[in-house]
Amino acid sequence: MSAEGRLIAGRYRLQQQIGSGAMGVVWQAVDERLHRTVAVKQLLLQPGYTPEETEEARQRSMREGRIAARLQHQNAIVVFDVAEDEGQPVLVMEYLPSKSLASVIDEQGVLPPLQVARIGAQVSGALAAAHIAGIVHRDLKPGNILLGDNDIAKITDFGISRAIGDVAVTKSGILAGTPAYLAPEVALGRDPAPASDVFSLGSTLYAAIEGGPPFGTDENAISLLHRVARGHFDPPRQAGPMTPVLMQMLRPDPVDRPTMAQARDLLQAVLDGRPVPNAAPSAGWQRPGGAPQPTPPGGTRMGPPPAANPPTMVGGAAMAAAEPSPRRNYKQAALWIVAIVVAVLVGVLAANAFGDDSQPQGEPAPSTPPTPTTQVQQTSTAPTTSATTTSSAPTTTAATTAAQQPSSKEIVAVVKRYYSLVPKKLDQAWKLLGPKLQEQGQDKYEGFWKTIDDVKIIGDPVQSGANVIVTVEFTKDGKKIVEQHVLGMVTTQDGKPLINTDSRN
């Protein structure tokens, strides 16, 4: 397919080359049978391929056509036909006069958060439909999002996507996907899944707002993969109302991320000017028709530890792979019950034999006042909650038991309550601060807040590890100031979360 004017499959007349990528070359063409403009994609074979590798590439292109043709959505480029030219497959697709998001970012630098939310809401809708159809894109990036007239956005290039359950024909060791936008679990070698698409879309929207992907760019792909695999990135600084959406989509653990349908709803909330809620991912990651996996309070997943390099699976498939046979489950459960009963009996006997005789029987031992356990050490640079105290700061202990750890919902609730109390009810707000913020004294703390007229949280706070990221609007002397704060949280021995540090992004 080297010259303009060539006829493909007896009906598609090539006009001009309009794009190229790792998988092929795209031409604008005319369907002479239906008299419409189409895009025709030719498989691009790398020099030096063996006959086996050539056949493998041909199979991969055929699978691309089968997968993409299953998806029909207004925000996805439609595949009309899979044809052959001289024994090689070509894809005939919808033609959309457009620019890629990558080229728009190159031209404009960064885009306004609301414009990015509008793009993301459309694309996430198409990807949610793809996930329902069992399709994982696997290569979401700015270059695969097309922006047409009337603010329409469409996702394209399912060239290296893979349907769940379809046979993989890629060679072992070939990296499918752009490293800068990969999810951490994919960088670690796990199979891509719908949750991986959520992360990659979050990375793409992050790049549109911040000017680059979360993990940066690097010509050394191995170095970049290491950064991606660690999952640590700088929170967005220019995202405004998009911040809580991005932080949820970019959670390192795929189980903690919203589903693509939930991500679409979060993006729509930004467009509507509504508060952005925290998605409930544990109820969403399942294969259509399957039951969600049980998740105990606090988000701790149940079951045996994962394999050293397990695939990232969805719902019923994951449960089938992870759970042993029912007979084995019953035997293990019986053994655990016996062990627990024996442990309780031994504890009771030991308490009777070696108990402290000085403690009167029937009277409780004196209790120790709760002391916070510092989980994160972080220097506070923001005056917003720059509280102080001298002798009244609680002491810290080494650790808090897992049973006393608050849930993510409880931690976020403390942050919400704190900002509902300031600047009017400072005595109550002061009690929600940890020892680090109380070191500077309550007088200075109250002095600052007396200069603030009003405070309002924009969106929902988002927990990231032991920190909570919150976007706050302050009103001072009639002027409104929007800031993003990273709050380091601590937990007392009785499981009460406190705000211990406050740094401004």
N, C-alpha and C positions, 0 to 999 in steps of 0.2 A: 504494500500500500504506500507507494512512494511518490505518486504524482496526482495532482488535482485532476478532477474530471473522470477518474476511474469509477467503474460500476462494480458494486459489491453485491453478491448474492442476487444478481439480476434485477435489483430495484433501488439500491442506495448509491446515489451519485455523490462522490466526494467533492467538496468545494474548497475548504481551507483548513489547515491545521490550527486548532485553537488551544491545545494544551498537551502536556506530557508529564509523565511521572514514572515512578519506579516500576509500575506494572504495565504501562502501555502509553500509546499516543492517541489523542482524541481529535477527531475531525468533525467539522460542521459539514453536514451532508443533506441531501434532499431525498425523501422517499418518493420515488417517481410513481409508485402505485397509489399512494394516498395523498400525494402532493402536499407534504408537510416537511418542515425542517426538523432534522433529528441530529443527535450527536452519535458518532460511531467511534467505538474504542477498540483499537487493535492491540493485541498482546505484544508486549515488547520483550523480546528474548535477548538476554545478555550474550555477548560474544564468548565462544569457548564452551557452550553448553554441549554436553554429551547427548546422544539420542535419548537416553533414559531421562535426563534432566529436561529435555525439550518436551517429552511426553508428560512429565510431571507438571510443567508450566501450563501445558494445554489443558490438562485436567483441572488445574486450579482455576483457570479462566472459565471453564465450563461450569464449575461449581459456583463461581461468582455470579454467573448469569442465573443459575437456578435459584440461588439464595435471594438475590436482589429482586427477581421477578415475583417472589412471594410477598413483597412489601408494597402495599398501595397506600400512600399517605400524601396529603397535599404539601407536606414539607420534606418530602424525600423525592429525589430524582427517580422517575419511573424507568424501568427497563422494559422496552417494547418487544425485543426479539434477541435471540442468540443465533447468529448465522455463522457460516464458515466461508473462508476465502483461502483457496489453495490448501485446504486441509487444516487451516488454523481458525480458531473461533474468533468472532468479533461480536461485541455487544452493541446493540442499537438502543439508544436511550433518549429520553426527553431532552430537548435542547432548551436551555434557559439563558437568555442574554443576561450576563451577570459578571460580577467580580468576586473573587474569593475573599473571605474574611482576612486571609493572610496579606493579600495585596492592599486591602483597605487599611490594615494596621500599618503596613509599610508607608503608605501615602500620608495617613493622618496622625500617626504616632499612637495615641491612645483614644479610646472611645468613651463617651459618657456612660455612666453606670446604667441609666434607664434604657439607652439604646442597646446595650449589651444584654440587659434583661429581656428585651423584646426579641432579640435574636435567639437567646437561650431558650425562651419559652416555646418558640416554634420548633427548634431543633429537638428539644427534649420530648416534645409531643410525638415527633416522628420516631425517635429512638424508643420511646415507651411502646409504641405500636410494634416496632421491630422486635423488642424483647418478648412481647406477647406471642409473636410469631416464631419465637425460638432463634432469633438472629442476634448475634453479637457483632458489632461493627469492627472492633479491634484496632482501628487506626484513626480515632477522632483527633483532629487538629485543625487549626485555622484554614489550612489549604483545602480541606474537604467540606467546608461550609460555603455555599454560594449565596451571594446577596444580589437579588434582582430588583426590578422596579417595584414601587409601592411597598417598600420595606419588607418584601418577602424573603425568607431565608429557607434554604433547602440543603439537606445533607446529601452528600454524594460519595462515590468511591467505596463501595463495599468489596473492593478487590481483594483484601486480605481478611475480610470478615469470615466468620465461621458459624454455621448453624449448630446449635446444641444437638449433639447426637449424630451430626454428619461426619463422614469419614475424613480425617485430616490427611491431606496429600503433601503437605509441606515437609521438607526434609528436616530431620532432627538437627537442632542447632541453629536453624535459620531464624533470625529475629524478625518477627512480623510486627511492625509498628514503629512510630517515631519516638525515640527514647525520651525526649523532653516532655512528652505528654503521656507517657505510660503511667499506669497505676503502680504503686510500690510492689504489690503482690506479683504483678506481671514481670517487673524488673527482677524479682527473686526467682523467676522461672516457673511460676504457676500458670495454669491455663486461664486465659481471659474469660470473664463472665460479665453479666449485665452490670455488676457493681464496678467492674473495671471501666466500662463505658462511662459510668457516672463520674468517676474520678477524672477521666480524660476530658470529658466535657467541662468539668469544673476548671481544669487546667487551661483549656482553650478560652473560656470566659475570663479567667484571671489574666491571661496574656493580653486580651483585648482591652482590659481596664488598666493594667499595670505596665503594659509595654513589653512584657516578656513572660515566659512560663514560670511556674512557681519554683522550679529547681534550676532556673537559668539555662544557658546554652553553653555547649562545650564541644569543640571539634573532636575531643577525645571521648568517644562514645562509651568506653568502659568506665571512665571517671564519672560521666554523667549518670550512668546506670547505678553506680554506687550511691550517688546522692539521692536518686529517685528511690532506691531500695530502702534507704534510711527513713524516708517519709517526712523529713523535717524541712520546713520552708518558712519564710518570713510571711506573717499575716499581711493581707492586702492593706495598702495605705490610702488608696484613692477610691475604694469601692463604695463608700457611703452605705446606702441601704442594701447594697448587694453583699456586704461583708458576711452577715450570718448565713446567707445562701452558699457562698463559696466555701466557708469554713465547714459547713456540713457535707458538701460534696467532696471536699478534699480530706476527709478523715482518713488516716492511714489504714485503719482496719476496715476491710470491705464490709464486714457485718454491721459496722456502725453507720454506714452511709445510708442516705435515703435511697429509695428505689428511683428509677427514672421518672415514673409517674409522680412520685412525691416531689422530686426536683422540679418538675414542670409546675406543680402547684405552688411551690415556694417562689419560683420566678414570677408567676402570675400575681402572687401577693405583693411583690415589689412593684409591679406595674400598676396594681390597683391602689397602692399607697396604704395597704393593710400591714399590720405587724407580721413579721415572718416567724412562723411557729417552729418549734423543734420537731422534726419528723420522727416517727416511731419506726426505725428500720427493722427491728426484730420481728415485726409483724408483716413485713413486706417481702423479704427475700425468700421466695418460693416459686417453684415452677407452676405455671397456670394449672389450676385444678388440684394442686397439692396442698397439704396442711403446713402451716408455719412450724418451725422448730421451737420447742419450749425454751424460754429464757427466764431464769429466776430473777428476783429483784436484784437491782444493781448492775444488770447487764452481763453477769458471769455466765458463760455458755456451759451447758452440761454435756456429759459424755466423755469418752476417752480422749486423751491428748491427740492432736493431729499428727499425721505422718511427717517425716522430715521435710518433704517437698510435695504437699498434697495439691491436687488441682482445686481451683476455685469453682465450686459447683453450686447449683441452685436447688433449693428445696428438697423434694423427694429424692433426687439423685444423690444429694449430699448425705441425707439420712441413711439411705440404703447402703452407701459406701462406708459410713462411719460406724453404724450400729452392728453389733454381733448378732448371732441368731437368737431367737426368743428363748430357746432352751438354755443357752449359755447365760443370758440375762437373768433368768430365774435362779440359776445356781449361784451366780455372783451376788444377787440380792440376798439370798438366804445366808451366804457366808458373811456379808456385811452386817446383817441383823444380829447374827450370833456374836460377831466381834463387838458390836456396840453394847449388847446386853452384858457380856463378860466385862467390858471396860467399866460400865456403870457399877457392877457389883464389886469389882476390885476397888474402885474409887470410894464406895461407901464403906467397905471394910477398912481401907487405909485411913479414912477420916475418923472412924471410931477408935482405931488402934492408936493413932498418932496425933489426935487432935490436941489443941492447946487447952490444958485443964484450967488455965487462969480465966478463960472466957466463960462466963456463966451460961449454962445451957438454956436455950430458948431466947437469949438476947442477941441481937445482931451486932456484928463487929462494927466498930466505928468506920464510917466511910471517908474516903479521901476525896477532896474537891477535884473536879475534872481539870485537866491541864491540856492545852492544845499540843498537837504533834505537828511540827513543821514538815510539810511535804515538799515545798518548793522554796528555794531561796532566790530572791529577785530584788534588785534595787529599785526603789520607788522614785520616779522622777516627776510624777504628776502631783500638783498641789490639790487636786480634786478631793482626795481622801487622805491628805497628808496629815494624819492625826498623830498625837503624841501623848506620852505619859511617862512617868519616871518609875516610881515604886509600885504602881498598880498593875504593871504588865505581868500576865501569867507566865509561869515557867513552862518550858517545853520538855517533853519526854522523848524517848527514842523511837517509839512506834505506836501505832494504833492497830488493834487487831482487825482482821478482815471483817469480822462480824459487826464491828462498830462503824465501818466505813459508810458514809452517806451515799445515796444514789446520785446519779447525774441530775435527776429531777430535783432532788433536795438542795443540791449545790446551787443550781440555777435559781431556785426559788429564793434562796438567801440573797443573791445578788439583786433580784427584782425587788425584794422587800427593802433592801438597803436604799435603793434609789427612790422608792416610794416614800421613805421617811425623811430624806434630806430635801430641802434645807430647813424644814419646819420642826421636825421632831428629832433633834440632834442627840438627846440623851438616849433614845432608843437605838438610833443608828450607831452610836458609839459602841454599844454592846455587841454589834455584829463585826467589829474589827478585831483582827488578831494582834499578837504582841508586837510585831514589827511596826505596824502602823500606829500603835498606841504609844510607842517609845517617845514621840515628840511632844506629847501632852495634849490634854483635852482643850485647854484654853486656845492654843494655836489652831486646833482643828475647828472649833466653833467660830473663831475669828475669820477663817477663810469662808466658811459656809454662809456667814452673815452678809457677804458681798454678792451672793448668788440669789437671784429672784425666783428661779424655777428650774427644775430638772426633769427631763423626759427621756426614757429609753427608746431608741429607734430600733424596731425589730425585736427579736428575742436574743438574749445572751446565748453564746455558744461555748460549750465546754470543749477544751482542747487539752487533754491530759489533766494535769493538776491546775491548769489555768482556766479562766473564763474570759472570753473576749466579748466586750460589750460596746455598742455605739451609743453615745449619750449626747443629747442636745441641751446645752446650758443657756439660760436667759439671764443676761447681766446688763443692767442699765438700758433695757429695751432692745439689746442686741442678742441675736441667737448665734451660738457657737457650737458646731458639731465636732466631737472628738471621739476617737476610738481608744479604749483602754484595755490593757491586759491585766487582769486581777489574779494574783497568786493566792490560792486558797490553802487553808490549813484545816485540820480536823481535831477537835478535842477528844479526850479519851471516851467521852460518852457519845461520840459520833456527831457532834454539832459542827457544821461548817462555819468558818470565819474568813473574812477578807484580810489577808495578811500583807500583801504588797499591791501596789498600783503603779503601773508604768504606762505612759501615753505613747501610742504609735505615731 
